[in-house]
């Protein structure tokens, strides 16, 4: 396809990718595959996020009242609109940048504007912004306006699951044009042996995987306080910035090891007997659930963790939403599963969440 694409993303990728950035990387890779890398130009809202100062952040505050958020400014949007004149498609990789779609439409952009909803951002940020913060209502209003702009002014909108699609209809009166579940690069295809016959250990090692953010920190601390004292397991906590939970752990420290900011998570997945995912808040789909399925691991998780994944809970591991359900599922694990590799999880990933699935849908949209 000989089309020119402008791909708008939050920041220039470097270091360890968090869940949302992994989905962004996937979207960019698919567009490069479809249209050729030379035809896909990237625009970074934050080209050098690490070097931004406190003063830079303070200067951006007034723009929130004009519905520019996450580092966008009127100057940046004008630059984007200027670049877009030479493009056939503008792909906006977060709906929180919906004001870009609005300006493109107002300037009669002749190409196609596509917005990818990683979440219904208003709901997502409700879990991230402190409840009693004085700036909370202003930020949420700005975010809500951008979600609305994305739905109103984009030519094509994409979301991750039916829950978000229903929420978009409820809030903004329209459904997304396509629902494409989280997909993930199949890292087990890259020359790594799959240890299908490695037996589980006694006591088993449970892995909690996720970057430091309120939903993850609250979830793992809840698990440590309510579940860990009642089960005979070793818990490994792995993820970007997760060293920050260490000071909040009050008991069971001898059972816990924290590995923060690791470059390669593969060894931790391969060593784990199963994965626990006590996540109770959020929107969209959990990228870490998809990655766990890709590695062929048994998962004991909440309804929120499995949102958008139509799995057989008995085969994938267990659905657990309470202290008692987590304890029971972990205690039953040795009788139900005798291998570190869960064939059902792996096959479910291959059939439903490999990048090839998303590529086919993208082809149809473009």
C-alpha positions in Angstrom: 0.0 0.0 0.0 1.6 3.3 -1.1 0.3 5.6 1.5 2.0 8.1 3.8 1.3 7.8 7.5 1.8 10.2 10.4 2.0 8.1 13.7 1.5 10.3 16.8 2.7 8.7 20.0 3.2 9.9 23.6 7.0 9.6 23.8 10.1 8.5 22.1 10.7 4.8 23.1 13.7 4.0 25.2 14.4 1.7 28.0 11.8 -0.6 29.5 8.4 -0.4 27.8 5.3 -0.3 30.1 2.0 -1.9 29.1 0.6 1.0 27.1 3.9 1.6 25.3 4.1 -2.1 24.3 0.7 -1.7 22.6 2.0 1.5 20.9 5.0 -0.4 19.7 2.7 -3.1 18.3 0.6 -0.5 16.4 3.6 1.2 14.9 5.2 -2.2 13.9 2.0 -3.3 12.1 1.7 0.0 10.2 5.4 -0.3 9.1 4.7 -3.8 8.0 1.6 -2.8 6.0 2.9 0.5 4.5 6.7 0.2 4.7 8.8 1.8 7.4 9.9 4.6 5.1 6.2 5.7 4.7 5.5 5.9 8.5 6.7 9.1 10.1 6.6 9.3 13.9 5.7 12.4 15.9 6.6 12.3 19.6 4.5 14.6 21.9 7.5 14.1 24.3 10.6 13.7 22.2 12.8 13.8 25.3 10.6 13.1 28.3 13.5 12.4 30.7 15.0 15.9 30.3 11.8 17.8 30.9 12.0 20.0 34.0 9.5 20.9 36.7 9.3 24.3 35.0 8.3 22.7 31.7 5.4 20.9 33.5 4.3 24.1 35.3 4.2 26.0 31.9 1.9 23.3 30.5 -0.7 23.7 33.3 -2.8 26.5 31.7 -3.2 24.5 28.5 -5.3 21.9 30.5 -8.1 24.5 30.7 -8.0 24.6 26.9 -8.3 20.8 26.7 -4.6 20.2 25.8 -3.2 17.4 28.0 -0.4 14.9 28.4 2.2 17.4 27.0 0.2 18.7 24.0 0.2 22.4 23.3 -1.4 24.6 20.7 2.1 24.9 19.1 2.6 21.2 18.8 -0.9 20.7 17.4 -0.2 23.3 14.7 3.0 21.5 13.8 1.1 18.2 13.6 -1.5 19.7 11.3 1.2 21.2 9.1 2.9 17.8 8.7 -0.4 16.1 8.1 -0.9 18.1 4.9 1.6 15.7 3.2 0.0 12.5 4.7 -2.8 10.2 3.8 -3.5 8.8 7.3 -2.9 10.3 10.7 -2.8 7.6 13.4 -3.3 9.1 16.9 -2.2 6.5 19.4 -4.0 7.7 22.4 -7.5 9.1 22.7 -6.3 11.6 25.3 -4.9 13.5 22.2 -8.4 13.8 20.7 -7.9 17.6 20.3 -5.6 16.7 17.4 -8.5 15.0 15.6 -10.6 18.1 16.2 -8.1 20.5 14.7 -7.5 18.2 11.7 -11.2 18.2 11.0 -11.6 21.9 11.5 -8.7 22.4 9.0 -10.4 20.1 6.4 -7.7 17.5 6.5 -8.3 15.4 3.4 -6.8 12.1 4.6 -8.1 9.7 7.2 -7.8 10.3 11.0 -7.6 7.1 13.1 -7.6 7.1 16.9 -6.7 4.1 19.0 -8.3 3.9 22.4 -5.9 2.2 24.8 -8.6 2.7 27.4 -11.7 4.9 27.9 -9.2 7.4 29.3 -11.6 9.1 31.6 -12.2 5.9 33.5 -8.5 5.0 33.5 -7.4 8.3 34.9 -10.1 8.2 37.6 -8.0 5.3 39.1 -4.7 7.2 38.7 -5.5 10.7 39.9 -5.7 10.9 43.7 -9.4 11.2 44.8 -8.9 14.3 47.0 -6.5 16.1 44.7 -7.8 19.7 44.1 -6.8 19.5 40.4 -8.7 16.2 39.9 -12.0 17.6 38.4 -10.1 19.8 36.0 -7.9 17.0 34.7 -10.8 14.6 34.3 -12.8 17.2 32.5 -9.9 17.8 30.1 -9.5 14.0 29.5 -13.2 13.5 29.0 -13.3 16.3 26.4 -10.4 14.6 24.5 -12.2 11.2 24.5 -15.3 13.0 23.2 -13.2 14.8 20.5 -11.7 11.4 19.4 -15.2 9.9 18.9 -16.6 13.0 17.2 -13.8 14.0 14.8 -11.9 10.8 14.0 -12.8 8.9 10.8 -11.9 5.6 12.4 -11.8 4.7 16.0 -10.5 1.5 17.5 -10.9 0.1 21.1 -9.8 -3.0 22.8 -12.9 -4.8 24.1 -16.6 -4.8 24.2 -16.7 -3.2 27.7 -14.9 -0.1 26.4 -17.1 -0.1 23.3 -20.2 -0.1 25.4 -18.8 2.7 27.6 -18.0 4.8 24.5 -21.6 4.4 23.4 -22.9 5.3 26.8 -20.8 8.4 27.2 -20.5 9.7 23.6 -23.3 8.1 21.7 -21.2 6.2 19.3 -19.4 2.8 19.1 -15.9 2.4 17.9 -15.4 1.3 14.3 -13.4 -1.7 15.3 -12.7 -3.7 18.4 -9.2 -5.2 18.3 -8.1 -7.0 21.4 -4.6 -6.7 22.8 -2.0 -8.5 20.7 1.6 -9.2 21.5 4.8 -10.1 19.7 5.4 -13.8 20.0 8.7 -13.8 21.8 8.7 -17.6 22.1 9.3 -17.8 18.4 12.6 -16.0 18.6 14.8 -19.1 19.2 13.8 -19.6 22.9 13.0 -23.2 23.9 9.7 -23.8 25.6 10.1 -25.8 28.7 6.9 -27.8 28.4 8.0 -30.6 30.7 9.5 -28.6 33.6 7.6 -29.7 36.8 6.3 -27.2 39.3 8.3 -26.7 42.5 7.4 -27.1 46.1 6.8 -24.5 47.4 5.8 -23.0 44.1 7.0 -19.6 42.9 4.2 -17.1 42.1 5.0 -14.1 39.8 3.3 -10.7 40.0 4.2 -8.7 36.9 3.5 -5.0 36.3 4.9 -1.5 36.4 4.5 0.8 39.4 1.1 2.5 39.2 -1.8 2.7 41.7 -3.8 -0.3 40.4 -0.7 -2.6 40.4 0.7 -1.3 43.7 -2.7 -1.5 45.5 -3.3 -5.0 44.1 0.0 -6.6 45.1 -0.1 -5.0 48.5 -3.6 -6.3 49.0 -2.4 -9.7 48.0 0.6 -9.6 50.4 -1.6 -8.5 53.3 -4.6 -10.8 52.7 -3.5 -13.8 50.8 0.2 -14.4 51.3 0.1 -15.2 55.0 -2.3 -18.2 54.3 -0.4 -19.9 51.4 2.9 -21.6 51.1 4.5 -19.9 48.1 7.4 -17.7 47.2 6.3 -14.4 45.6 8.4 -12.6 43.0 7.4 -9.0 42.1 8.8 -7.8 38.7 8.2 -4.5 36.9 9.3 -1.0 36.2 9.6 1.0 39.4 8.2 -1.7 41.6 11.0 -1.2 44.2 8.7 1.6 45.4 6.3 -0.9 47.0 9.1 -2.3 49.3 8.7 0.3 52.0 4.9 -0.4 52.1 5.3 -4.1 52.8 4.7 -4.7 56.5 4.9 -8.5 56.8 5.7 -11.7 55.0 9.0 -10.2 53.7 10.9 -13.5 53.9 8.5 -14.8 51.2 9.0 -11.9 48.8 11.6 -10.8 46.3 11.4 -7.6 44.2 13.1 -7.2 40.9 12.6 -3.6 39.6 13.5 -2.3 36.1 14.8 -5.6 34.7 15.7 -5.5 31.0 14.4 -9.0 30.2 11.4 -10.4 32.0 11.5 -13.7 30.1 13.5 -15.6 32.8 11.1 -14.6 35.5 8.1 -15.9 33.5 9.9 -19.1 32.6 10.9 -19.7 36.3 7.4 -19.0 37.7 5.1 -21.8 38.5 2.1 -19.5 38.0 1.2 -15.8 37.8 -1.1 -13.9 40.2 -3.0 -10.9 39.0 -4.9 -9.2 41.8 -6.0 -6.1 39.8 -9.3 -4.6 40.8 -9.4 -1.3 38.9 -8.9 -0.2 35.3 -10.1 0.2 31.8 -9.1 -1.4 28.5 -7.3 -4.7 28.6 -4.3 -5.8 30.6 -1.3 -6.1 28.4 0.4 -8.2 31.1 -2.4 -10.8 30.8 -1.6 -11.1 27.1 2.1 -11.4 27.8 1.5 -14.0 30.4 -0.6 -16.1 28.0 2.2 -15.7 25.4 4.6 -17.3 27.8 2.2 -20.2 28.4 1.7 -19.6 32.1 -1.1 -20.5 34.5 -2.9 -17.3 35.7 -4.9 -16.8 38.9 -6.5 -13.4 38.5 -9.5 -11.1 39.0 -12.3 -10.3 36.6 -10.5 -7.0 35.8 -7.3 -8.9 34.9 -9.2 -11.1 32.5 -11.4 -8.4 31.0 -11.5 -8.9 27.2 -10.1 -12.4 27.4 -12.7 -15.1 26.8 -10.7 -17.9 28.5 -11.8 -21.1 30.3 -10.9 -20.3 33.9 -10.5 -23.9 34.9 -7.9 -24.4 32.1 -6.1 -21.1 32.3 -5.8 -21.2 36.1 -8.6 -19.6 38.2 -10.8 -16.6 38.5 -10.4 -15.1 42.0 -11.9 -11.8 43.3 -11.7 -12.3 47.0 -9.2 -13.3 49.6 -10.9 -16.7 50.0 -10.9 -17.4 46.3 -7.2 -16.6 45.9 -6.3 -18.8 48.8 -8.4 -21.7 47.5 -7.0 -21.4 44.0 -3.4 -21.3 45.2 -3.9 -24.2 47.5 -5.5 -26.3 44.7 -2.8 -25.4 42.2 -0.4 -28.4 42.9 -3.3 -30.8 42.3 -4.5 -29.2 39.1 -1.3 -28.3 37.4 2.0 -30.2 37.4 3.9 -28.2 34.8 5.2 -24.7 34.7 4.0 -24.5 31.1 0.3 -24.2 30.5 -0.5 -25.5 27.0 -4.0 -24.0 27.1 -2.7 -20.5 27.8 -0.2 -20.7 25.0 -2.7 -22.0 22.4 -5.3 -19.4 23.5 -2.7 -16.7 22.8 -1.7 -18.1 19.4 -5.4 -18.3 18.3 -6.5 -15.0 19.6 -3.8 -12.5 20.5 -0.8 -12.8 18.2 0.1 -9.8 16.2 -1.1 -11.5 13.0 -4.6 -11.2 14.3 -4.4 -7.4 14.6 -2.6 -7.1 11.3 -5.5 -8.6 9.4 -8.0 -6.2 11.0 -5.7 -3.2 10.3 -5.6 -4.2 6.6 -9.4 -4.1 6.5 -9.6 -0.7 8.2 -7.0 0.9 5.8 
